[in-house]
Amino acid sequence: MDKEQEHEVSAIVEKAVIKALLEGQHRAVDAALRCPEADQDVAHKIASEIRRKNDALIVNLCSAR
């Protein structure tokens, strides 16, 4: 594989990993928000933390190139 092909493959893999991570994040947030109304405050805190941690992970993955 030449350098250009390596770069293309790397970009494709990076996009796939980020897409999968975001899909997992959406599912986790949706699950957290489906809890009973009495627990909604905690659910929103959990959902926010999931988003924050995944955002940090995406930034770290992108900078690891």
N, C-alpha and C positions, 0 to 999 in steps of 0.2 A: 504494500500500500504506500502511495506517495504521501507527502505532507498535506496536500490539498484534500485527499480522500480521508486522511486521519482527522483533519479539521471538520469535515462534513459529518463523519460518523460521530465525532465527539459532540457536535452541536445537536444532532438528532437524539443521541442518548440523553444529553442534558435536558432537552425539551420534554422527552418522555418521562424522565424522573420527576421533573417539576410538575408536569401534568398529573402524574400519579399521586404525588404528594398533595397537590391541591384537591384532587378528588377525595383522597382520604380525609383531608381536613374538612371538606364540606360534609362528608358523612358523619364525622365525629361531632361537628358542631350541630348538625341536624339531630343527632341522637341526644346530645346534651339538652337541646331546647325542647325535646318532646317529653320532658318530665312534668310532674304535676305542678299546677299553678303555685302552690305553696313553696315550691323549690326553685321558682324561676330566677330569683336573685342569684342563687348559687349557680344555676345553669348558665346564666349570662356571664358570670365571672369565669366559669370553666371554658365556655366558648371563646371568650376574649383571650384567655391564656393559651388555648390551642392555636388560635390565629397568630398570636405573638411569637410563640415558639416555632411554628412552621415558617413564618416570615424570616426569622433568624436563620433557620436551617437552609432556606432557599438562598439567602444572601451568602451564607458560608459555602454552599455547594457551587454557586456561581463564581465565587472568588478563588475556589480551589483549582481552577483551570490551569 
